[in-house]
Amino acid sequence: MSLSPTELHLHCQEIIKLSQRKKGIIILCEGNINEIKGRVERYRRLEIFPDANFYKACIPIWWTEKRPTFVPCGDRKDVIDTYFSLVDAANNSDIPSGIDKNKFFAIIDLDLQPHAFSNYVVTDTEALYSLYYQNGKFQPIGINQHSIFITGLIYKEAYFLVPDLQPLFDHHFTVFYNDQPLNLDGLYQIMAQALSDDNNLCTHFPRACGRLNHLATLDFTNVATLQESWLQTFLSANEPEKSQLIYALLTIHQVKDYWKAFTPKDTIPEARFKEQLTLAIGGFYSRQPLDSEHHLPCFFKTLSTHTL
């Protein structure tokens, strides 16, 4: 449920106060804020909540001063509404001059359902995606000109399933899926076999095809042919081709149910397990080298050139 106008106003006022206390930038993100509505004291502890805790864990280890502060704002619409409300407030002559709109950024999930922008440099979230990514690769652009960043994979949770995380699941967190140790290659095939049952994909299939049309081996006649061609190609692909196919899958297919089905080897509370695993995955991204092609490290690298 989106923030009401009153809730949005109060939310923005607290973020403005937060930005005045912080030396670094403020990055708005998605995440349930029901626990902080009407509780001003919680705004000092916002980064303990998902999704802010994950993105905070992803901040590169080399970024040691004026580190970004992440603020959960609700769903994708709430994040966008909050960002533009803060910019409007900063542009308002009645607002104290200490508020700098250039301190505010946002990161939102791609999804398959577009969200239209009003009075912004791009028309909607799909156009924003096309601006940041080409053939699935992140394109460095002027982040200050486009202060809303969008994930290159369908949801934040898709970044929990990239192939490079297999060693983490093998050696640091023994993760189970369907009562078996998690094997990502096997999971990708399970995911591909479920494409025809993905209602969101079926509804927005032309948009999904537009994201993947650089992959000549895939058949975009319909969802069934895409599913079959993906599976056939994956089984005979070399490693670079496999990587492209995996990222294509994570760009169009819902992933949250797979993440929810991850279970620990040990008998620890599931919520605690997911929190620890989320932060460990964030730590993986934080340690990537400067020339990493992973989307999130690329985002931070690009952002840092305009803020440090």
Secondary structure, 3 states (H helix, E strand, C coil): CCCCHHHHHHHHHHHHHHHHHCCCCEEEECECCCCCCCCHHHHHHHHHCCCHHHHHHHCCCCCCCCCCEEEECECHHHHHHHHHHHHHHHHCCCCCCCCCHHHEEEEECCCCCCCECCCCCCCEHHHHHHHHEECCEECCCCCCCCCEEECCCCCHHHHHCCHHHHHHHHHCCCEEECCEECCHHHHHHHHHHCHHHCHHHHHCHHHHHHHHCCCCCCCCCCHHHHHHHHHHHHHHCCHHHHHHHHHHHHHHCCCHHHHHCCEECCCCCHHHHHHHHHHHHHHHHHCCCCCCCCHHHHHHHHHHHHHC
